[in-house]
Amino acid sequence: MRPLPGRDDVRRRILTAAADLLREDGAAGVTTRAVAERAGAQAPTIYRLFGDKEGLLDAVAERALADFGAAKSAELSRDAGSTDPVEDLRRSWNQTVRFGLEHPDLFVIMSDPRRGRDSPALVAGARALEERIRRVAAAGSLRVSESEAVTMIHAAGTGAVIALLEQDADARDPRIAESLLNAVLAHILTDPVAKEPEPTEAPARVAAVTLRASTPGLAALSPGERALLAEWLDRVIDTP
């Protein structure tokens, strides 16, 4: 007599079935009946484990994002000794755009800000982006605050994928995403060959951004001194 499958095994089968249906037929194809049939489970089990279809889709997105995030985190660790954090940032952007285009329904689900607030995978992804921006700042290549850079990169990336998904697959121009990234980088990065000269305070601001990225690791200062220094540097950075 075969043992009954455990709760984790049933949950895993349901998530796999739902993910397959989402990839094949989109969100409309992820019905409780279709998922139950493919997973070899009962519909009431789906409701008991996930609450409703929205809860199931959230769980599918969370698992996929966790897998993708784990790969990005491993790459982030490998890039720790890199001498070109801007190129690392660009490569990470391209991977995220490619992921979104290859998983359109999943990307739409994860882009819903109401879902993102409670998603550990999205929080981990945001922290990975913050770390990449911090490395750019520490290299002296950032001329805006780290938070502004993170927000712009995230907004541009999400917008690029959504805009491309709205087009027919055979009509998508990947240069749109690249152009958006270049526009953001032109705004947030230092550029010694810029055609228009920077304001006179730009060098001080770049220095402040660079030092601000290293402030948490300044062991020669006390916690209070580091906090005070960070406050001063933020004031310099935020001044137009």
Secondary structure, DSSP 8 states (H G I E B T S, - for coil): ------HHHHHHHHHHHHHHHHHHH-GGG--HHHHHHHHT--HHHHHHHHSSHHHHHHHHHHHHHHHHHHHHHHHHHHGGG-S-HHHHHHHHHHHHHHHHHHSHHHHHHHH-HHHHTT-HHHHHHHHHHHHHHHHHHHTT-B-S-HHHHHHHHHHHHHHHHHHHHTS-GGG--THHHHHHHHHHHHHHB--TT-SS---TTHHHHHHHHHHHHHGGG-TTS-HHHHHHHHHHHHHHHH--
